[in-house]
Amino acid sequence: MKGMEAGCWFARKERMMKGFKRILMFTLVAVLFLLYAGPSVAQEKLVMTGIVKNVERGLTMDVENDKDKTLVSFRIGRKTTYIPRRYPIPGEKVKVEYLPSRGSFVAFTVTILGVAGVQESPKGKAM
């Protein structure tokens, strides 16, 4: 009888260890997944306004920053959204939403605000 009790205890312990290993592996995989996916979800887009200096269709767009007059180059491509739906013309004022990626800035949304230097009168007509 004593031998059977020891065998049952050992079998029960093995089942508990298998369950513990499964729970541990599941927890480890879940934590690694959250650590890997966390930073990409949490990034917020940065915003800059400025005047377009140069556009190479589908490649880059150079914008002069309104604040400090520095020239910033953005990567643009098929995933870039333009509001209104057209490429900006050099000299137009734009608002660019972007993210830093692999050492360069990637533009996601380019909103064309109008031609730089043109002010509107109170009636809404250009002066």
C-alpha positions as CSV (number, residue, x, y, z in Angstrom):
1,M,0.0,0.0,0.0
2,K,2.8,2.3,0.8
3,G,4.3,1.9,-2.7
4,M,0.9,2.7,-4.4
5,E,0.4,5.9,-2.4
6,A,3.9,7.0,-3.3
7,G,3.2,6.3,-7.0
8,C,-0.1,8.2,-7.0
9,W,1.5,11.2,-5.3
10,F,4.3,11.2,-7.9
11,A,1.8,11.0,-10.8
12,R,-0.2,13.9,-9.3
13,K,3.0,15.9,-9.0
14,E,3.9,15.3,-12.6
15,R,0.5,16.4,-13.8
16,M,0.8,19.6,-11.7
17,M,4.2,20.3,-13.1
18,K,2.9,19.9,-16.7
19,G,0.1,22.3,-16.0
20,F,2.5,24.8,-14.4
21,K,4.8,24.6,-17.4
22,R,1.9,25.2,-19.8
23,I,0.8,28.3,-17.8
24,L,4.4,29.5,-17.6
25,M,4.9,29.2,-21.3
26,F,1.6,30.9,-22.2
27,T,2.5,33.8,-19.8
28,L,6.0,34.1,-21.3
29,V,4.6,34.2,-24.9
30,A,1.9,36.8,-23.9
31,V,4.5,39.0,-22.2
32,L,6.9,38.9,-25.2
33,F,4.0,39.6,-27.6
34,L,3.0,42.7,-25.5
35,L,6.5,44.0,-25.3
36,Y,7.0,43.6,-29.1
37,A,3.7,45.1,-30.2
38,G,3.6,47.8,-27.5
39,P,5.9,50.5,-28.9
40,S,4.4,50.4,-32.4
41,V,0.9,51.0,-31.1
42,A,1.8,53.7,-28.7
43,Q,3.6,56.1,-31.2
44,E,1.8,59.3,-31.9
45,K,2.2,61.2,-35.2
46,L,4.2,64.4,-35.1
47,V,2.9,67.5,-36.8
48,M,4.8,70.3,-38.7
49,T,3.6,73.2,-40.8
50,G,5.7,74.8,-43.4
51,I,6.2,75.8,-47.1
52,V,6.9,73.2,-49.7
53,K,10.3,73.8,-51.4
54,N,10.6,70.6,-53.6
55,V,8.5,67.5,-54.5
56,E,9.9,64.4,-56.2
57,R,6.7,62.5,-56.9
58,G,6.6,59.2,-54.9
59,L,9.9,59.8,-53.3
60,T,10.5,62.9,-51.2
61,M,9.1,66.2,-50.3
62,D,11.2,69.1,-48.8
63,V,9.4,71.4,-46.5
64,E,10.8,74.6,-44.8
65,N,9.6,74.7,-41.2
66,D,7.6,77.7,-40.2
67,K,9.1,77.9,-36.7
68,D,12.9,77.9,-37.3
69,K,13.1,78.0,-41.2
70,T,15.0,74.6,-41.4
71,L,14.5,72.4,-44.4
72,V,13.1,69.0,-43.5
73,S,12.9,66.1,-46.0
74,F,10.0,63.7,-45.8
75,R,9.6,60.3,-47.5
76,I,6.3,60.1,-49.4
77,G,4.7,57.2,-51.1
78,R,1.5,55.3,-52.0
79,K,0.4,55.3,-48.3
80,T,0.7,59.1,-48.0
81,T,-2.8,60.8,-47.9
82,Y,-3.1,64.2,-49.4
83,I,-5.9,66.6,-48.4
84,P,-7.2,67.7,-51.0
85,R,-6.3,64.7,-53.2
86,R,-3.4,66.1,-55.1
87,Y,0.4,66.7,-54.8
88,P,1.4,70.0,-53.3
89,I,3.1,72.5,-55.5
90,P,6.3,74.2,-54.4
91,G,5.4,77.4,-52.6
92,E,2.3,76.1,-51.0
93,K,1.8,76.0,-47.2
94,V,1.2,72.5,-45.9
95,K,0.7,70.7,-42.6
96,V,2.5,67.3,-42.4
97,E,1.7,64.5,-40.0
98,Y,4.8,62.2,-39.8
99,L,6.7,59.6,-37.9
100,P,10.4,59.0,-37.6
101,S,11.3,55.7,-39.2
102,R,14.8,54.2,-39.8
103,G,16.6,57.5,-39.7
104,S,14.2,59.5,-41.9
105,F,10.7,61.1,-41.5
106,V,7.8,59.4,-43.2
107,A,4.8,61.6,-44.1
108,F,1.4,60.0,-43.5
109,T,-0.9,62.9,-44.1
110,V,-0.2,66.1,-46.0
111,T,-2.9,68.8,-45.7
112,I,-2.5,71.6,-48.2
113,L,-3.4,74.9,-46.4
114,G,-3.0,77.2,-49.4
115,V,-0.4,79.3,-51.2
116,A,2.1,80.9,-48.8
117,G,2.0,84.6,-48.4
118,V,-1.6,85.0,-49.6
119,Q,-3.9,86.5,-46.9
120,E,-7.7,86.3,-47.1
121,S,-9.9,89.4,-46.5
122,P,-12.7,89.2,-44.0
123,K,-15.2,88.5,-46.9
124,G,-13.2,85.4,-47.8
125,K,-11.7,86.6,-51.1
126,A,-8.0,86.7,-51.6
127,M,-6.4,90.2,-51.5
